[in-house]
């Protein structure tokens, strides 16, 4: 049975189930987006040639011509993209199809018709493609990736600040350990994310415009007096990216590996966080708000599952699997050029889409959770053994012999360490009375070190880094 395209018949969940969450990426990473960038670069190169005094065959154009060419870029739409696809069907070459499309556009004015062969002049397809992908990644980084990361960080900071003093029983090796605060544990993630945010912001995006194998062979043969080196640098930099002066036919795409490696590192941080949140929800440290009409299970009516964190984790893992391949594959090319990474380049948006879906799921999860203080406090009250760390540290301070071993024996001898037993043990110690009074004031709820101060101190620092 034949079906017209619909999100329910989409092969990829990115275009189906998660369509609304990935829509923002379509103008950038779709084939339409790639065509749009190719058209822009071809026209900008054509205009660059017209401004060179040594290339007399292409005159400087009047304002209305420049306006017309600019309008082709600005008004590029679905029907233009279809025209290019129809040309591609005949000639079986996607970049050449853009060239032919633009040559048809040149017929509107005699001035352009005369010089239409300077569209794609001395260019290899990769001159156009490398810049197109550079601009696509630049746009995605500035408009989607960085804002998404900042959005998550801001939510985490709000929770960290609100719960900077809320105690929580730590778990090392899965077992009860020295208490921390909810806010401090969230700030750990903020700090890690902030580091990756600063790193991805600093990665330089490169481009090249130097012909078939990077030597300006055709350029120089046609116009030996033109400073092609200088023109190339100025042209590439005009897009707000960096010029690569040394390439083969391909820009080596080391920067793409750097960016996607950075994305993978941040995704790994969030995978770690999602798993922790899943565990904390299972421990009832957090509860999850559920809307009245929502269903948590098809058979168990009471279920309220941490599905947002699970969804986020799964999509991050999928994104990272693709990221790892991108990082390894994209910077490699047999000799001066091969096409084995062409399909992969068309899937850069897929990797970012799965990341974006994960970020949105995490945001949804964070907005739904609330701290269950009753359960957190109950668990703290049931684990008085965690303050034996403080007692043995004070004994070390006063030169007591084998303090660690003594507290270990005390903990193991008592099947259940309680406040009463702790106080009795403190009374038996040969330390100053003032220290005994201090030790008796310690509880699992207040044995929190500098956790509150660490949150407040680093909140200011992290916000300063982001601005």
N, C-alpha and C positions, 0 to 999 in steps of 0.2 A: 504494500500500500504506500503510495507516495504522499509525502507531507511537505508543505511549504515550511520555510525556516521559521521557527518559533523557539523561545527559550526552553520549551519543554522537549524540543527535538534536537537541541544543540548537543554536539558530541562532547564538548568540553563544559564542565560546570562553570567555568569562568564566563562563558557566554550563555549559560543556562541558569542554574540555581543561583549563582552569585553575580548575575548580570548587573544588578543595581549597585553592587558594591565595587564593581570594577569599571563602571561606565566612565569614570573620570579619566581612565587611561586610554580610551578609544581614540580620541583626537590625536594622541601622541604616538601610540605604538601600533595602531592598526595599519593595514596596507594603505588606507587612505592617508593616514598621517605621514607615512614614509613617502608617498607620492607628493604630498604637499611640500615637504621639505626639499625633495629633489627639484621640484619646479622652482622653488625659491632660490636654490643654489645656482641652478642653470641661468636664471635671469640675472642674479647678482653678478655672476661671472661675465655674462654678456655685457652688462653695464660697466663693469670694471675695464673690460677691453676698450669700450667706447671712450673712456676717460684717459687712455694712454695716447700721448702725442705722437709716439713712434708708430702706432698702428693707425695709419691714415685711412685705411679702407673702411674702418668703422668710425663714423663721425660722432662728435658729441651731439646728443639728441636734444631737441627742444623740450620744454617742460611738459607739453601734452603727451609726448612719446613716453617720457619717464613715468608720467602719471598712469598711462595705459599699462605699462609693464608692471608697475607697482600694484595696479588693480587686479592683474592676473593672479598675483600672489594672494592678495587679500580676499578675492572673491572665489578662490579655488573651492569647488564644491563637489558633491557626489556625482553630478553629471560629467564634470571634467574628468573625474577619476574613472568613470565608466568609459569615456572616450579613450583614455590611455590604455585601459584593459582591452578594448576592442582592437587597438593597434597592436598591442602585445600578442594577441591571439594570432595575428597574421605573421609577425616577424620573429616571435619567440624570444624577445629580449626586453626586459622591463625598463632598463634605463634608456635604451634607444627609443623606446615607445614614448618616453617623456620628451625626448628631443624632437621627434616627429610631431607630437602634439603641439609643442611650442612653435615649431616652424609654420604650422597651419595658422596659429594665432598671429604670426608676423604678417600674414596677407592683408590684414586690415589697413595697414599704412604702407605706402610705397617705400618710405625711408627704411622700414624694417624688412620689407620683402627683398630689397637689394642686398641686405647683409645677413640674411637668415642663416647662412652657412657658418656664421660665427657663434651660433648656438652650439654648445658643447665643443668649442674650439680647443684642440690639443688635449682634450680630456680623455682619460680612461674612466670607465664606469665607477671605479673605486674612488676617483677624485670626488664624484658626486655622492656616492654612498657613505664614505667615511664621514663626510661633513654632515650628511643627513642624520646619521646615527648619533653623532656627537651632539647635535642640537636637540635630538629627541631625548637623550639621556640628561642633557643639561636642563631641559624643561621639566623632566620628571623629577630630577633631584630637587630643583628649586620649588616646584609647585606641589609636589605630592610626597616624596620621600621625607624630606626634612620637616615639612609641616606635620606629617603623620607622627614622626618620632617626637617632635615637640609636644604634640597633643597628648601622647601617652605619658611623657615625662611630667606634664602639668597635672594630670590626674593623679599620678603617683605622688607628686609633691603635696597635693592637697590632702591626700590620705596620710602621708608622712607627718605633715604639720598637725593635723587634727588628732592624731594618735601618737604624738611624740612622747607622751607619758604613759600610754597604755601598756602595761607589762604583758609579756607573753613568754611562755615556757619554750626555750630553744630545744632543738632536737639535733643532736650530733650522732651519726650512725643510727638514726631513727630513735634513739633513746633520750629521755629527759636530760637536759643540760642547763648550764648557767642561763638565767633569764635575760631577755632583751626587751625591747619594746616593739610594738607593731610599726611605729614610725621609723625606727632605726632600720628594720628589715626592709622596708619600702625604700628608704634612702639609699641602701646598698645598690638597689637596682637603678635608681636615678643616677647615681654617680657613674655606674658602668655604662649606662646608655649615653650619658653626657660625653664621655670620652669618645665613643664611636661617632656621635653627632659632630664633634669638633673635627674628627679625622675625615669624615666624608665631605665636610664643607671645604676642606683644604686640598682635596685631590684635584689636580689640574686635568682638564679635558683638552685633548689634543686633536688637531686636524692637519691634513696635508692637501696640497694642490700642485702636483709636480709631474703628472703624466704617467706613462705606462710602467716605468720601472723606477721612478723617482729622480730622474736626471734631466727633465725638461728637454728631452731630445727633439720632439716635434716643435715645441715652442721656439727653441733656439734656432732650428733650421729655417723656420718661417720668418722669424724676426730676430736676427742675431744681435741687434743693437739694444734690444729691450732688456732691462734688468728684471728678469723673470723671478729671480730669487727674492727681490724686494717686493714685487707685485704679489707673489704668492704669500709672503708673510703678512702683508697688509690686508690682503683679502681674507685669509683665515682668521686673523685677529679681529676683523670687523664684526664677526659673529659672537664676540665675547668669549672666545676660547683661545687656547694656546697653539702656536704654530710648531709643527714638527719638521725640522729641516732635513732630517735623514730618514728616508724610508725606502722600501722596495715599491712594488705596485700598491701595496697595502700599508695603511697606517697600522702599526703593530698592535694597537688596542691594549697596550699595557694598562692604560688608565681604566679601561672597562673591567679588567681583572681586579684592579685595586678597588674600584667602587663596589663591585659585586662581592668581593671578599669582605669589605666593610659591612655591607648589608647582611651577609651571612653571619658575621660576628655578632652584630646586634640581634639578629634573629635567634642566634644560639642563646644569648642572654635572656631573651623573652621565652624561649623554650624552657629554660631553667626556671624562670619565674612562674610560667604557667603550671609547671609540674608542682612547684611549691604551693601555689594557690590551690591546686586540686587537692593536695594533701591537707592543707589547713582547713579547707571546707569539709573534707572527710573527718577531721578531728573536731569539727564544730567550732573552730576558732572564728570562722566566718559563716554567716548565713547568706542565702541568696534570695532576693526579692523575686517573687513570681507573680505574674499578672493573673487576674481572676480566671480568664478563659484558657490559660495555658495548660498543657498536659505534659507531665514529666515522664510518663511511661504508658505504654499501650495496655498494660495489665495491672500495674501497681499504682493505685490512685494517689498514694501518699508521696510519691517520688518527686524530688526537686534536685535535679542533677547539675553538676558544674559544666554544662555543655559548652558554654562560651569559651572557657579555658581549654577544653578538649579540642574544639574546632580550631582555635588559634594555634595550638600546638601542632595539630596535624598539617595545617596549611604552611606553617613555618618550616616544618620538616620537608615538605614537598618543595617549597621554594629553595631551601638550602641544598637539596639534592641537585636541582638544576643549576644553582649558583656554583656549586663545586665544579660541575662540568664546564660551565662558562669560563670560570677562572683558569681552568687547565687548557681549554681548547682554543678560545678566542685569540690569544696572543701568538698562536703558532700558524705558520704557513709554509708549505713546501716551496723552496726556492723563492722566486719573486712573487708567486701568487698561486693559490689553488682555491677552489670553491667549497671545500668541505665544511667551512664554518658559516656558509651563507644561510642555511636553514636555521642554525643556532642563533644568528644575529636577529632573525625574524621572530625569535622566541624570547628576546630580552624582556618584552612586556609581560610574557606569561609568568616569568619568575617574579617580577615586581607585582603582578596581579595577585598571586598567591600570598605574597607578603602583605599586600594591602588588605586583602580579605582577613588575614590573621590579625592585623592591627585593629581592624574594626570590631572583630569578635572580642578581642581583648578589652577594647574600650567598653563594649557592651557589658562584658563581665564585671569590669571594675565599677561601672555605674550601678550595678545591681547588688553588689555585696555590701554587707554591713558587719561590723565587729560584734561578735557575741561575747560580751564581757562576762556574762554569768558563767559560761562554760570555760572561758580562759581562766577566770579567777578560781573556779573549782579545781581545775587541773593544777594550778600553782599551789593551792592549799594541800593538794594530795602528794606534793613532791618536795617536802622540806629537806630532803637529802641534798638538794642542789646548793644549799648554803654551807655545806661542809667544806667547800672550796675556800670560802672566806675564813673559816675557823683555822684550817691548816695553814693558810697564808699568814695569819696573825701569829701562830705558834712558831713559824719559821722566823718571823720578825724578832721574837724574843729568845731565839736560840734553842727552842725545844728540840730534843732529839727525835728523829724519825716521825715528824708530824704527819706526813702523808700516809705513812703506814698505819699510824694510830687511827686516823679518820677513816681509812679504808676498812680497818677491823671493826670500827664502830658502825659503819654503814652496813657491813655484811652481817654483823651480829644481830642487828635489828631488822627484822623482816619488813617492818613498816616504820620509817623514820618520821616522828611527829615533832611538833613544836615543843611539847612537854619533855620529850627525851633529849632534844637539842639543848634546852635550858639546863636540864640536869647535868648534861655533859659539860656545858660551859662552866657551871658552878664547880666542877671537879678540877678545872684547869688551874695551873700555878702561873697565872698572869696577873697584871695589875687589875684592880677592881674597876677602874675606868674603862679598860678594854672589855671586861666582862659585860659591863653595862651597854657598851656599843654593840657587842655581838648579840646581846639579847634583843636589841631593837631591829636586827635584820630579819626580814621575811622574804619569801620568794617573790612577793609583789614589789618590794622596794630595793632589792639587791640588783640594781640596774646600771651601776657604773656611770659612765658619762653619756649614756645613750641619748638622753634628751638634749644635752648640749651639742652632741655630734650632729643631731638632726638640724638644729637651729643654725649652727655654724656653717654647715655645708649647704643648706637651703640657699643662703645668701650667695655663696660662692657659685653654685650651679646656675642660679638665675643670672648672675653676672656674666658667666661664660656664654649663655644663650643669646644675650642681647648684643 
